[in-house]
Amino acid sequence: MKRFKRYSISRSRCKCRGLFCFIAGGALSASAASFTVDEIHPPHWWAGMRDTTLQLQIHGRDVRPADFSLTYPGVTVDSVVRLDGSPNWQYVYLTVSPEAQPGIMKLEWREGKRKVVKEFELRARKAQKGAKGFTAGDVLYMIMPDRFACGDESINDVAELRHHVKVDRDNPNTRHGGDLAGISSHVDYLDSLGITAVWLNPVLENDMKGGSYHGYATTDYYKVDPRFGSNSQYSALVEKLHDNGIKTVMDMIFNHCGSGHPWFEDRPSKDWFNFPDGYVQTNYRLSTITDPYATDYDRKLTQDGWFVAEMPDLNQRNPHLMKYLIQNSVWWIEESQIDGIRMDTYPYADEKEMARWISEVIAEYPDFNIVGECWFGETAGEAFWQKGSPLASKRNPDTNLPVVMDFPFMIKCRDMAPFKAKTDPWNGLNTIYDHLALDYVYPDPMNVLRFLDNHDTERFILTEPETLDQWKQALTVLLTVPGIPQLYYGTELLMHGTREGGDGNVRKDMPGGFPGDKVNVFSREGRTELQNEAFDFISRLCGWRRGSKAIGEGGMKHFMPTNGVYLYERRSGDDVAVIMLNGTDETNDVDMTRYLEIIPEGKSYTDILTGERIVPVTQNRRYSFKPREIRILVP
């Protein structure tokens, strides 16, 4: 790679948050005369955006010193930034005034006798069908695209990628060939399940030696991995989901990229990555960030250390990198009309820069919603990161993060799992009661994402149960308590497994989604009787909660579990739902007097699970619960 022997610089201000950047202004070596412009990010933009500053990242051989110019009505060049890393990068900042109209801009670079001209489209903004956000009225269904369904075998091996990783479905820890076309072909299945939002694990390019089937080692932030499909296919999938009343949440990663990213192999600046001299592993201890006694050393290692050697840690404090990431989020929202973002490893990135990212995204799309992965074992650790938390006031006035993930809920729900010992069979209900009693710590408990498992944890059930009694109670709690529920794909089919032997064992293929599968669980005929019972249970619950204001908006009043019974009410105005759970394996005759506070004597309700009309509190105030009985009652 050619490098300059010398070049002179002068300082000037750009609009990148008022920080000084290097602006070219002197003689340059002759080696730059053969410069190229190979790629521009973003690939296009839109007229009429709220933020009038547009960053162009230019990548090409020896492009750094080239003079840049353009002439386009309503668009002016604010600054050209040349950083102290590889000469193959240049950052151009434009001001796109509100008067600028859609059209083709001619971008021009000159150096000596060489001139390069590239076209850049300024498009008209799309009619907003997306960016609607997600709420407690939704049910998120999480899909790992590589493991859900294959719709196009021809893209399993793509010539344009440097690393060709063969599909091997016998190996749980490599690519299996799922893609966007496969998901698109099963939208009817998702709709029949009753979910209202799909969270896809990352779909952007991961051109890595190991294949990175999971998607968390990005090598191109503006390109869908061609083994999943194309950008246009992704947008078409989002549109198809919208047509079926299903939102889309995009998984993003700002903490790190893949080591195969051009940034890592050809660094734009010396401080583009944390610990730039080599791999320094994070300590994985998020408690150091909130710990009032933490040392600077421990805190820095947490946030600046790398997850693994293949995922170098990005430095969000570099203003040009952060502008790139913010702009990338806006681009995907506008381009594909996604409704929300799930941000991976949220607290490991710089908290103040991430707060700025959120504020800028929400300013452009006020209804949009963002959930951050904050993996803590206790409620206070999660609550610290939610927008408006007084717990964070001493270190950061506000994180701006609307939604946090309730990992403690997941951990505590394990006490309800069928594999747990039954020495205290209803202990799980007590545990959940105690956990929900801590919701006062959250500024907004309704904006807490709750789940039983996900792609990074063991499945909620380790083996397929003989009966669904306890499984149904856990799903009932998940889908009826305050917060935003998330289901992991395959839950409705009783997918099970541990992480022993690798994460691939909790990321199994959906049978019937791949060529050659002998069983097709996407059809009722391909499922076992127990799987159909599980599917129907979730489908009925999800279908009902779609129209329930009590669940989507309402408050909660719950009774401390007593005699094995957990009973609670969700209410929004006149819309009411009463949930009754018998946590024992025996018939349970209960005095209902204590529940008169929410269930008047003689009042009748309809059970949404069975359609029965019942009177829970009769004149004798006794109710006989069947073993593991579940009642979801509406007036």
N, C-alpha and C positions, 0 to 999 in steps of 0.2 A: 504494500500500500504506500503510495507516495505521500510525503509530508512536506510542509513548508520548512525552508531553512530559516526564513525570517518573514515577519510582516509587522507593520506598525498599526497601532490602534489609537483611537481617541475615545473619551468617555462622553456619553450622552444619556439622557433619560428616555426610557420607553414607558409604555403604559402598564408594564407588568408590575403592578402594585407599587410603583414609585421606586423600584430598586434600580441600581446602576447596572447596565449591561455594556458589553463591548460592542462598539459600532465601528465598522471598517472605515479607514480614512487614510491610506497611505500606499506606498509601493509594495508590491507583492511579487513573490518569486515567479519565475517563468513556468514552473511546474504546474501552476494552476491553469494554464491556458487550455488544457484539454478537459476541463471540468464537464460533468454531466448533471442533469436533473432527472433522477430515476423515479422518484416517488414523492407525492405531496399528500400530507395529511392535514386536515380531512380531505377526502376525495372531492367533496363539493360542500356548499353551504347554502343558506337561505336568506333571502331579503326579509327585513321586518322583524328580526330577532331583537329581544329586549337588550341584550348585551351587544353593544356596537363594536366591541373589540374582537377581532378575529385573528387567531394565531395560525400561521401556516408553517408546518414543519417540512423542511426541504431536505431530502436525502439524495445524494449523488456523489460521484467521485470528485473530490477537491472543490466542492461547491461553496465552501464557507466564505472565501473572499470575494466571490462574484458580486458585481453591482446589480441591484434589483430595482425594477421599476414597473409601473403599470399606469395606464390611463383609462379610467372608467368613471362615468358620472356617479357621484355620491360615494366613491370609495377612494380613500387616501392612504398612503404609506405612512405609518407612524414611526416605525423603527425597523432596522435590520440587525438582528442579534447574532454575534459570532462568539461562540463559547470557547472554552480553553481545552476542549477535548479533541476528538477526531476532526480533521478538516472536511469531513464528508457530510456535515450537518450545517444547516442555516435555519434561523427562526425569524420569520417575517411577521410583523404585527401590522394589521390593517384596521382602519376605522371604516365601518360600513354604516353610513348614515341612514336614518329612517327614510330618506328620499331615494336611496338606491333601489333600482328596479331589477327584477330577474333578467338574466342574460349571461353571455359568455365573456369572461374577462380574459384578456391576453396578459399573461405574466411573462416578464422578460428579464433574463439575466445576461450580463455582459462581463467579459474579462479579456482584455487585449482585443484580438480580432474575432474572438469566439462569441457567438450569441446563441442563446437557447430561448425558445418561446414555447410556452405551454398554455393550454386552455384550462380555465377553471370556471365551473358553472356556479352561478348564483341563482338558486331556484326559488320558485314561489312556494310559500309554506303550504303544507297539506291541511285539508280540513281535519280538525282534531277528532279522531275516533278513539284515540287512546289517551294515555297520561291521566287516567281516571283515578289512580290510586287503588288501594285495597284497604278493607276495613274489617272490623269484627263481624260484619255481616257476610264475609266471604269465607270460603274454605280453600286453602292453598294445597295444591297437589304437586309434590316435588318429583321431578323426573330426571334421571340420569340418561341423557339421550343415547349414549353408547349401549345402554342395556335395555331400552324399552322396545324398540322395533326397528327392523331394517326395511326400508322401502326402495332402496336403490343399491344393489350389489356392485354396480359398476364404479362406484366412488370409494370402495373400500381401500383401494390403492391408487393414489393420485400422483401422477408423474411430476407435477410442479413442486412437490414437497421434497426437501432434501433427505428427510428420514422416512424410509418406507417400512412401516411396522405392519407385519401381516396380521390379519384377523385370525384369532385363535380362541374359539369359544371354550376350549377345554382348559384354558389357562384363565383363572378368575381375575388375574391382575394385568391383563393386557386388553387390547381392543377387541370388541366383539362385533362391531359393524352396525350398531344402531345409528339412525340418522333422522333428520328433520322430516323427510318424506314418510318415514315409518310412523312418527308421531302424528303427522297430518292425516294419515290413513286411519287413525284410531280416535279422531276427535269425537265421533259418535259414542265411543266407549266412555270417554271422559265425561261427556254430557250426560250419559245414562247413570253415571256414578253420582251425579249431582254436585260435583265440585264447581266452584265459580272462578278459580284462578289457577294457573299453572306456573310453577317455579321450575325453570329449566336450569340444571347445572350448567356451567359455562360452555358456550358454543363457539367461542372465538378460536382462531387458529392456535394450535399447540404443536408446532413443528419441532418435536423433541425426539431425541434418540430412543427414549422409552415409550414414545407414543402418546403419553399423557392422556389416556382415554377419558380421565375425569374432567379435564379442561382447566385445571388450576395453574397451568404454566404457560401463560399467554405469550405468543410470539408475534402477534399482529392484532392491535386493538381495534382495527377497522375492518376486519375480515373474518367472516364465519369460516371455521375450519372446513376445507373442501371435502373432508371425509364425512362431514355432517350435511353438507349442501352448500348453498350460496347465500349471499346477503338477501337477494330477492326471494329466495325460498323461505328464509327466516321471516321476512316481512309478510309474505303470503300466509305463513302459518299463524302469525299473530292476527292477521285479518280474519282468517277462518275461525280461529278461536273466538274473536270478537263477535263474529256472525252467530256463534252459538252461545253467546252470553258469558264467555269465559275470558278473563283477563290474563295478562302475561307479566310475570316478574322475571327480570333478567338478572342473572348472577354475574357480578363484577368483582375484580380483584385489583385494588390499588396498592396493597402492601408490597407485592412482589410481582415479577414477571417471570417468564421462563428464561433459562440461561441460553436458549437458542434465539432470543430476541436480538435484532440488530443493535439495540441500545447497549446490550451487554458485550457483544462481540466487537463493537465499534463505537465506543462511548462518546456521547455528545459533549459531556463535561466531566471534569474530575470528580465532581460531587453528585453525579447522577444517581449513584448507589450509596447506601450506607455501608460502612466498612469496605471501602472501595479497593483496598489492597488484597482482599481475599476473604474466603468464607469464614465467617464468625457466626456460630449458631446462636439463635435466641435461647433464652433460658425457659421459655414457654410459661413464665410466671406472671400472669396478668395482674396478680395482686400487687406487684411492685408499682403499678401505675397509680393505684388508689391508696396504697399504703402511706400513711402520714410519716412513717419513720424510714421509708425506703432510701437507700443510697442512690446517688446519681449514677454510679456504676451499674447497679442492678437494673435501674429503670431504663438506662440507655441500652443495655443488653437485651432487655425485653422488646423494646420498640425498634431498635436498629439492627438487631441480630437477624440472621437469615433463618427461614424455616428449615430448608435443606439446601445443599449445595446447588441443586438444579433450579432453585427459586431465589435468585438474588433480590435483596431487599431494596425497594425503591425509596429514594429520599424525597418525600413530599415537600420538604422545606425548600427545595430548588424551585423557584417560581415558574420557570419555563416548563418543567416537568408537570407541576401541578396544574398549570393552565391547560396543558395538553390533556390531562386526565379529566378535568372538569368539562372541557369542550367535547371530549369523546362521549361522556355521558349524555350531554345535550344532543349530540349528533344521533345517537342511537334512539333516544326518545322521539326526536322529530322524524327520523328516517323510518323507523319500524313501528312507531306508535305503541311502544310498551307502556304498561301501566304502573310499574314499580321496579325497584332495584333491590336486590339482596346483596349487601356488601360483605364479602368474605373477610375474615380475620380483622374485623374493624378496629379494635383497640391497639393492634400492633402498628398501625400507621400513626402519623402525627395528628394528634387530636384537634389542634387548632386549624390545621389545613383541611382536615376532613369536615370540620364544622363549617368552614367557608364553602367547601364543595356543596354541602347540603343546602346552604342558604342560597347559593347561586342557582342550583337546580330548581328549588322550590319557587324562587322568584320568577323563573321562566315558565314553570308549570305548577301553579298553586295547588292543584288537586292531586299531584303526584305523591307517592309514598315510598319510603325507604326503610328497610330493616337491616340492622347491622348484626353480624355474628359476634356476640360478646359471650364468650364461653367461661362462665363463672359457676362455681358450685354452690353459691348462696345468693339470696335475693338482693342483698345490698350491693353486691358487685355488679349485678345486672342493672339495678335502678340508677346507679351512678351515671350510666351512659345515656339515659333517656332524656330527651329534651325537657328542660324546666326543672331538672332535679336539683334540689338544694344541696345534695351531697357533693356536687361537683363545683360549688360556687367558689371554694377557696383556691382552686387551681385553674379552672376554666369557666368563665361566666356562663357558657351554655354550649353543650355539644351539638345542639340542633337536631339530634337523631330522633326521629319520630317513634321508631319501633325497635325494641330489643328482643332477642331470642331468649326464652325462659328455659335455660338448661337445667336449673334446679327442679322445675316441674317434671322434666323428662326423667331425672334421676329418681325423684320421689314416686313417680308413677310405677317404677319397677316393683314397688311393694304390692301393686295390683296385678302384676303379671301372673299368668297361670303357672309358671315354673317355681314361684315362691313357695316356701314351706307354709303349711297351713296351721302352724301352731297358734297363730292369731289371725284367722281368715279375713277379718275386716280391718286389720291394721292399716291396709292401704288407704281406706277411706279416711281414717284418722290422720294419716300423713298428709293427704291432699287437703283436708280441712285446715290443718296447721299451716300448710304452705300458702293457701289462698288468704288466710288471715293476715299474711304479711303484705298483701297488695297495697296497703297504705303507704308503703315505701315508694311505690311508683307514682310519678306525677300523673300518668294516664294508664291505668291497668287495662283498659280496652285496647290499647295499642301495644300489647305484649304478645309476641308470637309464641304459641304453646304447641308442643309436639310430644309424641311418644318415642320417636326415633328419627334418624336421618342417615345420610350417606357416610357420616363419620362415626357412627355409634353402632353398637350391637342392635339387632332387630329387637323390637319390644318382646316378641316371643322367640325363644331360642330353638324350640322345636314345635311342630304343629300340635296344638292341644286336642284332647279327646272331645271336649265340649267348649262352647264359646261363652260360657257364663261369665267368667272373669274378664275375658277379652272384651265382651260387650259393655261391661261396666266401665272399663277404662276408656273405651271409645265414646261412651255416653258422657263421661266427665269432660273429655277433651272437647267435644262438640257442643257442650252446653254451658260451660263456665265462662266468665268474662275473658276476653282476649281474642286473638286471631288464631284459629286452629290450622295446623299444617299436618297433612297426611303424607307419608312417604310411599312412593309408588309400590304396589304389591301388598300394602297393608290389607286391602280389601280381598286379597287372595291368600291371606295368612302366610305371607312370605316370612321366613324365619332364618336365623343364623347368627353366628358369632364372628368376631373379627380374627379369630384364630386362623393363622395361615394367610392373613392379608385382608385388606378392606374389600377386595373383590367378593368375599363370601357374604357380605351384606349388600352387595350391589349385583344381584343375580339378574339374569335375563328374564323377561316376561315370556313364558312359553307361548308359542304361537306368533310371536313377533318376528321370527327369523326363518329364513328358508330352511326347509328340512325338519322343522319342529313337528313332532308327532302329536302334540297336545296344543290346543288353542284356547287359552283362558280368556281371550277376548269375546268368545261366544259362550252362551249359557251351557251349551251342550259339551263344551270342552272343560268345564269346571266340575270339581267334585261337589257332592251334596253339601259338604261343610263349607266349601268356598262360596257356593251360591248363597248359603245362609249368611256368610260374612258380607258378601257384596250387597245383598238385599238390605241388610241392617244399616250399612253405611249409606246406601242410596236413599233409603227412607228418611234417615236422620238429616242428611244433607238437603234433600228435596224440601223437607219441612222448614229447616232453618233459613232457607233462601228468603222466605217471606215473613220471617218472625222478627218484629221490632224488639220484642223482649230479649231475644238472644243477640241480635245485631247492635242494639243500642242501649239495652236496659241495665239497670243496676242489679245487685244480688243481695239476698238475705239468706243466710244458711244457718241451720241448727247444728250445734256440735254433735257429731255422731254418738248415738246412744243406743245400747242394746243391738248394735250391729247395723243400725239404720242411719243413712245420711240423707237428709232432706233439705232442699233449697228451692228458692223462688227466684226467677228472673222476671223483671217487670219494667215496661216502658209505657207509662200512662195506663191505658186500659188493656194493653196487650200483656198477657201474663202467661208464664209457663212454670209449672211445678214439677220438680224432678225428685223421685223417690227411689232410693237404692237400698236393697237389703244385702249387706255385705257378708252374710253368713250362708253356709251350705245347708241350712235347716229351715223348716217352716218357722216363721217368726211372728208370734202374736204380740202386737204392740198397742199400748195405750196411746192414742193420738191426741190426748188433751193438750200436750205441750205445743202441738202444731196448729192450734186454732188461730194463732197469730197471723197465719197466711192461708190456712184452709178452713173456711167457716163450716160449722156443722151443717150437714145436709146439702152442701153445695155439690153439684155434679160436674164431672169433667170428662173430656174425651181423651183417651190414651192415643197419642199419635202413632205409636208402634203397632197397636192391635186394632184400633178403631173402636174399641169398647167404650161404653159410657159407664162410669163408675162414680160412686160416692165414697171418697176416702174416709170421711169422718161422719159416722152415723150416730144415732142417739146414744148407743152404748159406748161410743168412742173407742172401739177396738177395730184394728185392721190386721188381718192375717196375711203376712207376706209369704209368698212362695220362696223356696231357696233361690238366692241370687236374683230375685225379682227386680225388674226395672220398670218404672212407670214415668212416662213423660206426658204430663197432663196439661191440657188447655181448656178453659171454660167453654 
